[in-house]
């Protein structure tokens, strides 16, 4: 065995959420892959804390949503409220309940609620699950050096950072999920377009025993502090009295040592405690998107191709959904039942979603604590009351959308994809923070809790699912099953007679993709031409 030359269908660079999600999506479909990460483990930086409903629905499909819930440091029923205050020890200005839809109560809108949990805990769960999947291999302390590609393969050179040993990996595809400073993005000649440096900010992680009891505002996941000293966000992050502190709009040239960060926390909160600063991390908010996501057999996913301010919690979650979209398509192509248009569809589907989310994140970023500050906000008496009432109304008007934006999490629709059968009479609803379920082709399949207690999504198969919602078109179901079997397309038929589904889907037959988006809906099965289209084969395939 030549240990200096490795063969794998897919090489993935970067073991962050997008890279691990790609490995799980492939591994769950029995496609071997190799994930390489230059660090010695996952979960270094305490970054995102919001796992959106859509991401948890992916975890449900992978069988690990319950494990993430169990890892919650405060329990899934911890109130996901967001409070706007002058200081943690000061006045309350406004409260937003159930931010990001984290409450565990069931709703027909989704199969899994969102969850407030540190990103490093999610990464550890994804890594542990990926390592259980046959054919998935993770190599840490491994650096991507270079690669070339030809018509059949990508030839990559990797280096073990501990030993210095270099070796070659031959793969059918390479996925660059290597983050904001992506080497793969540079390698394929993709350029980031947009604006770098919308603001300068810090993320401080600190330990503060007694802080939760030292303020008067009650439990919440996040407190926005609006004052002249340090406009900032602060909130509980993990067990062991671990908190985060995020001063926003930090002037150029200002740095924070651990001692300076502790002093700033004390000043911003108005609460004098012995703060133990664990880390300080400067970050820059930008709005950037790559001008291309692919060069032949090499793809970009996650932060490698889109960067935006974190307000709204979209970044990590978008990266995971990128990997789901690309993952099932790569698997289909490698298995032989997916055609070349599947791969072409990745950027055409995901880039408009990224543009939509970037605009929304930038909109959220435009109103931070510094923009909400007003004179007399902290004064006692009538003048202070009036200032606080004014700012409270402004917060309700400008910031509610940031935390109640289910429409941007579940409601986006792939409207210009080459692998979706559109009907001009079936327009998708316009993008909006308010979620309006739609079964129009390209949209996420509307969810429903069935009368027997199951999630509708749990009835879907790992490949395509033909949903018969009112028991009609029995002949079409037989024909569809026969054609799918003939061409090797994985298809599950699910016949459900719930009248609510007939109303929700507005068609007797609906074809659901492996990623739970609607590929087609109609009255009569149109034949093999539909399977060709949704599996990415050109119209001339059978000519």
VENDA-V796838 format. One record per residue. N is the residue number from 1. SS is DSSP state (~ for helix, > for strand, _ for the rest). NEAR is the number of other ideal C-beta (glycine too) atoms within 12 Angstrom. D_LAST is the distance of its C-alpha to the last C-alpha in Angstrom with 2 decimals. Layout:
N|SS|NEAR|D_LAST + N|SS|NEAR|D_LAST
This chain:
1|_|6|43.79 + 2|_|10|43.50 + 3|_|14|44.70 + 4|_|15|44.09 + 5|>|18|40.29 + 6|>|26|38.39 + 7|>|24|34.74 + 8|>|33|33.25 + 9|>|34|29.82 + 10|>|46|31.32 + 11|>|46|34.54 + 12|>|54|36.22 + 13|>|49|39.16 + 14|_|44|41.72 + 15|_|44|42.96 + 16|_|45|43.72 + 17|~|46|42.24 + 18|~|53|38.78 + 19|~|54|38.59 + 20|~|48|39.92 + 21|~|51|37.59 + 22|~|54|34.61 + 23|~|54|36.05 + 24|~|44|36.56 + 25|~|45|33.11 + 26|~|44|31.59 + 27|~|35|34.30 + 28|_|32|34.01 + 29|_|37|30.36 + 30|_|18|31.60 + 31|_|36|30.30 + 32|_|28|33.17 + 33|>|46|34.47 + 34|>|41|37.56 + 35|>|47|39.53 + 36|>|42|42.15 + 37|_|36|45.01 + 38|_|29|47.77 + 39|_|25|50.40 + 40|_|17|52.02 + 41|_|19|50.94 + 42|_|33|49.18 + 43|_|29|51.00 + 44|_|22|53.35 + 45|_|27|53.64 + 46|_|30|54.60 + 47|_|33|52.04 + 48|_|40|50.11 + 49|_|42|51.67 + 50|>|40|49.31 + 51|>|46|46.47 + 52|_|42|44.59 + 53|~|40|43.42 + 54|~|50|39.76 + 55|~|48|40.60 + 56|~|41|42.62 + 57|~|39|39.72 + 58|~|44|37.71 + 59|~|41|40.77 + 60|~|30|40.86 + 61|~|34|37.28 + 62|~|35|38.37 + 63|_|18|41.51 + 64|_|32|44.11 + 65|~|36|45.04 + 66|~|19|48.24 + 67|~|24|49.20 + 68|~|36|49.06 + 69|~|29|51.21 + 70|~|16|53.68 + 71|_|30|53.92 + 72|_|33|55.06 + 73|_|25|58.49 + 74|_|29|59.86 + 75|_|19|57.96 + 76|_|28|55.03 + 77|_|17|57.51 + 78|_|28|59.20 + 79|_|27|59.24 + 80|_|40|56.62 + 81|_|29|58.89 + 82|>|39|59.10 + 83|>|37|62.57 + 84|>|45|63.65 + 85|>|42|67.21 + 86|_|42|69.63 + 87|_|37|70.17 + 88|_|43|69.59 + 89|_|27|73.33 + 90|_|31|73.43 + 91|_|31|72.40 + 92|>|30|69.23 + 93|>|37|67.40 + 94|>|32|64.34 + 95|>|28|62.35 + 96|>|32|58.66 + 97|_|21|58.01 + 98|_|27|55.04 + 99|~|39|53.39 + 100|~|42|49.68 + 101|~|38|49.70 + 102|_|41|51.29 + 103|_|26|53.30 + 104|_|25|52.30 + 105|_|15|52.51 + 106|_|18|49.36 + 107|>|22|47.43 + 108|_|22|44.23 + 109|_|32|42.88 + 110|>|39|42.11 + 111|_|35|42.32 + 112|_|38|44.42 + 113|_|40|47.12 + 114|_|44|47.53 + 115|>|46|50.06 + 116|>|46|52.64 + 117|_|45|52.75 + 118|_|37|53.07 + 119|~|39|49.85 + 120|~|29|51.29 + 121|~|33|51.53 + 122|~|45|47.87 + 123|~|40|46.96 + 124|~|26|49.09 + 125|~|37|47.39 + 126|~|46|43.89 + 127|~|31|45.02 + 128|~|25|46.64 + 129|~|31|43.59 + 130|~|37|41.19 + 131|_|23|43.48 + 132|_|20|43.17 + 133|_|29|39.40 + 134|_|16|38.41 + 135|_|25|36.71 + 136|>|36|38.11 + 137|>|28|40.73 + 138|>|36|42.95 + 139|>|35|45.02 + 140|_|26|47.76 + 141|_|20|49.92 + 142|>|35|46.80 + 143|>|28|46.00 + 144|>|43|42.74 + 145|>|25|43.69 + 146|>|21|40.67 + 147|>|32|37.08 + 148|>|22|34.50 + 149|>|25|30.75 + 150|_|14|28.14 + 151|_|9|24.38 + 152|_|13|24.97 + 153|_|25|28.31 + 154|>|38|31.12 + 155|>|25|34.48 + 156|>|40|37.36 + 157|>|28|41.10 + 158|>|40|43.22 + 159|>|23|46.99 + 160|>|23|49.28 + 161|_|20|51.83 + 162|_|14|54.61 + 163|_|13|54.43 + 164|_|13|52.79 + 165|_|18|50.38 + 166|>|21|47.02 + 167|>|26|43.90 + 168|>|27|40.18 + 169|>|40|37.33 + 170|>|29|33.78 + 171|>|39|31.25 + 172|>|35|27.55 + 173|>|43|28.64 + 174|>|50|31.92 + 175|>|56|33.03 + 176|>|49|36.09 + 177|_|49|38.10 + 178|_|40|41.29 + 179|_|34|42.90 + 180|_|32|44.35 + 181|_|17|45.27 + 182|_|37|41.87 + 183|~|29|41.74 + 184|~|44|37.95 + 185|~|40|37.78 + 186|~|22|39.91 + 187|~|27|37.96 + 188|_|30|34.63 + 189|_|17|36.53 + 190|_|28|36.22 + 191|_|17|39.19 + 192|>|29|40.88 + 193|>|21|41.39 + 194|>|25|44.08 + 195|>|19|47.74 + 196|>|18|49.52 + 197|>|20|52.89 + 198|>|28|53.08 + 199|>|33|55.94 + 200|>|26|57.70 + 201|>|36|58.41 + 202|>|38|59.68 + 203|>|37|58.77 + 204|>|42|61.88 + 205|>|36|62.02 + 206|>|40|65.50 + 207|>|28|67.54 + 208|_|36|69.99 + 209|_|17|71.82 + 210|_|15|73.19 + 211|~|32|71.10 + 212|~|29|69.35 + 213|~|17|72.81 + 214|~|22|74.33 + 215|_|30|72.54 + 216|_|21|72.89 + 217|_|33|69.32 + 218|_|18|67.99 + 219|_|24|64.77 + 220|_|35|61.66 + 221|_|40|58.77 + 222|>|41|59.57 + 223|>|45|62.55 + 224|>|50|62.22 + 225|>|44|65.56 + 226|_|43|66.46 + 227|_|37|69.57 + 228|_|21|70.84 + 229|_|24|71.30 + 230|_|39|67.83 + 231|_|36|65.01 + 232|>|42|62.93 + 233|>|40|61.07 + 234|>|48|62.56 + 235|>|43|61.76 + 236|>|38|61.79 + 237|>|39|59.13 + 238|>|27|59.96 + 239|_|19|62.68 + 240|_|18|65.84 + 241|_|24|66.69 + 242|>|30|63.91 + 243|>|47|63.06 + 244|>|40|61.04 + 245|>|48|62.48 + 246|>|44|60.43 + 247|>|40|62.42 + 248|_|39|60.20 + 249|_|30|60.62 + 250|_|32|62.68 + 251|_|16|64.15 + 252|_|12|63.08 + 253|_|8|65.33 + 254|_|18|66.41 + 255|_|18|65.85 + 256|_|31|66.78 + 257|_|16|68.56 + 258|~|23|68.95 + 259|~|17|72.45 + 260|~|22|71.40 + 261|~|37|68.54 + 262|~|29|70.99 + 263|~|24|73.39 + 264|~|32|70.67 + 265|~|43|69.62 + 266|~|28|73.27 + 267|~|26|73.65 + 268|~|40|70.43 + 269|~|38|71.08 + 270|_|26|74.84 + 271|_|30|75.18 + 272|_|19|77.21 + 273|_|25|75.94 + 274|_|18|75.64 + 275|_|34|71.97 + 276|>|22|70.45 + 277|>|29|67.61 + 278|>|26|65.01 + 279|>|26|62.62 + 280|>|30|62.05 + 281|>|26|58.70 + 282|>|25|58.12 + 283|>|28|54.76 + 284|>|26|53.47 + 285|>|35|51.41 + 286|>|28|48.63 + 287|>|32|45.54 + 288|>|33|42.87 + 289|>|36|39.09 + 290|>|36|36.96 + 291|_|20|35.03 + 292|_|25|32.05 + 293|_|41|31.31 + 294|>|36|29.04 + 295|>|26|28.72 + 296|_|24|25.60 + 297|_|32|26.68 + 298|>|45|29.93 + 299|>|50|30.49 + 300|>|50|33.61 + 301|_|52|34.85 + 302|~|46|38.09 + 303|~|41|41.01 + 304|~|47|39.28 + 305|_|47|37.30 + 306|>|46|39.49 + 307|>|39|43.26 + 308|_|40|45.40 + 309|_|39|48.81 + 310|_|40|49.14 + 311|_|40|50.57 + 312|_|41|48.49 + 313|_|41|47.48 + 314|_|43|43.84 + 315|~|43|43.39 + 316|~|43|43.23 + 317|~|46|41.38 + 318|~|45|38.68 + 319|~|50|38.24 + 320|~|45|37.77 + 321|~|46|35.12 + 322|~|48|33.33 + 323|~|52|33.16 + 324|~|43|31.94 + 325|~|46|29.04 + 326|~|49|28.07 + 327|~|48|29.08 + 328|~|46|26.70 + 329|~|48|23.77 + 330|~|43|24.87 + 331|~|40|25.34 + 332|~|40|21.86 + 333|~|33|20.37 + 334|~|27|22.83 + 335|~|26|22.16 + 336|_|18|18.43 + 337|_|31|17.23 + 338|_|38|17.47 + 339|_|30|15.18 + 340|~|23|16.60 + 341|~|27|17.06 + 342|~|40|19.58 + 343|~|36|21.76 + 344|~|25|21.44 + 345|~|40|22.62 + 346|~|43|25.94 + 347|~|34|27.84 + 348|~|28|26.39 + 349|~|38|27.65 + 350|~|39|30.88 + 351|~|33|32.29 + 352|~|25|33.02 + 353|~|42|34.72 + 354|~|42|36.79 + 355|~|28|37.80 + 356|~|32|38.88 + 357|~|42|40.90 + 358|~|37|42.43 + 359|~|24|43.72 + 360|~|34|45.19 + 361|~|35|46.81 + 362|~|30|48.31 + 363|~|26|49.61 + 364|~|35|51.30 + 365|~|33|52.71 + 366|_|25|54.32 + 367|_|30|56.95 + 368|_|36|58.67 + 369|~|41|62.27 + 370|~|25|63.61 + 371|~|21|62.26 + 372|~|35|63.76 + 373|_|32|67.26 + 374|_|28|70.09 + 375|_|15|73.81 + 376|_|22|76.03 + 377|_|35|73.17 + 378|_|27|75.36 + 379|_|18|78.64 + 380|_|15|80.53 + 381|_|11|81.69 + 382|~|11|80.42 + 383|~|16|78.91 + 384|~|21|76.87 + 385|~|18|75.81 + 386|~|18|74.61 + 387|~|26|72.65 + 388|~|33|71.00 + 389|~|21|70.10 + 390|~|23|68.54 + 391|~|35|66.45 + 392|~|30|65.47 + 393|~|19|64.06 + 394|~|24|62.25 + 395|~|35|60.70 + 396|~|23|59.54 + 397|~|15|57.96 + 398|~|26|56.29 + 399|~|38|55.60 + 400|~|26|54.69 + 401|~|26|51.07 + 402|~|36|50.81 + 403|~|39|51.60 + 404|_|28|50.02 + 405|_|38|46.52 + 406|~|33|44.30 + 407|~|31|41.91 + 408|~|42|41.04 + 409|~|42|40.68 + 410|~|44|38.56 + 411|_|34|37.62 + 412|_|40|35.28 + 413|>|36|31.77 + 414|_|35|28.55 + 415|_|28|27.88 + 416|_|20|25.38 + 417|_|36|22.99 + 418|_|30|19.22 + 419|_|43|18.95 + 420|_|35|21.08 + 421|_|33|20.24 + 422|_|27|23.08 + 423|_|23|24.81 + 424|_|10|27.06 + 425|_|13|29.63 + 426|_|25|29.85 + 427|_|17|31.55 + 428|_|31|32.80 + 429|_|23|36.59 + 430|_|18|38.07 + 431|_|27|39.22 + 432|_|22|42.72 + 433|_|28|45.13 + 434|_|19|45.40 + 435|_|29|42.59 + 436|_|25|40.88 + 437|_|31|38.36 + 438|_|32|35.13 + 439|_|40|32.05 + 440|_|36|30.04 + 441|_|38|26.66 + 442|_|39|27.42 + 443|>|43|31.00 + 444|>|44|32.65 + 445|_|41|32.65 + 446|_|39|36.12 + 447|_|38|38.44 + 448|_|33|40.85 + 449|>|25|43.45 + 450|_|24|42.94 + 451|_|13|45.90 + 452|_|13|46.15 + 453|_|11|46.58 + 454|_|19|43.18 + 455|>|27|41.15 + 456|~|37|37.89 + 457|~|38|36.26 + 458|~|26|37.59 + 459|~|29|35.41 + 460|_|35|32.18 + 461|_|26|30.40 + 462|_|27|29.62 + 463|_|33|25.87 + 464|>|41|24.53 + 465|>|40|26.83 + 466|>|44|26.09 + 467|>|44|29.43 + 468|>|36|30.51 + 469|_|39|33.65 + 470|_|24|35.17 + 471|_|19|34.14 + 472|_|19|31.93 + 473|_|26|28.31 + 474|~|19|28.84 + 475|~|16|25.88 + 476|~|29|23.57 + 477|~|29|25.02 + 478|~|18|24.29 + 479|~|24|20.63 + 480|~|37|20.25 + 481|~|27|22.10 + 482|~|20|20.07 + 483|~|29|16.67 + 484|~|31|18.34 + 485|~|19|19.85 + 486|~|17|16.72 + 487|_|30|15.11 + 488|_|19|18.54 + 489|_|37|19.20 + 490|_|29|22.98 + 491|>|36|23.83 + 492|>|25|27.33 + 493|>|32|28.17 + 494|>|32|31.52 + 495|>|25|33.20 + 496|_|30|36.20 + 497|_|18|38.39 + 498|_|25|40.43 + 499|~|15|40.96 + 500|~|21|41.30 + 501|~|34|37.67 + 502|~|24|36.55 + 503|~|16|38.59 + 504|~|31|37.51 + 505|~|37|33.74 + 506|_|26|33.80 + 507|_|33|30.76 + 508|_|29|30.47 + 509|>|40|27.42 + 510|>|48|27.04 + 511|>|48|24.65 + 512|>|40|26.68 + 513|_|44|25.46 + 514|_|40|27.22 + 515|_|46|29.52 + 516|_|40|30.55 + 517|>|47|28.99 + 518|>|43|27.29 + 519|>|47|23.50 + 520|>|43|23.25 + 521|>|41|25.61 + 522|>|32|25.48 + 523|_|20|26.70 + 524|_|19|23.73 + 525|_|34|20.97 + 526|_|24|17.77 + 527|_|22|15.43 + 528|~|23|12.77 + 529|~|21|11.72 + 530|~|36|15.23 + 531|~|39|15.15 + 532|~|33|12.23 + 533|~|31|14.36 + 534|~|48|17.66 + 535|_|44|16.74 + 536|_|34|15.56 + 537|_|32|11.85 + 538|_|18|10.21 + 539|_|15|8.27 + 540|_|10|5.18 + 541|_|19|5.73 + 542|_|15|3.80 + 543|_|8|0.00
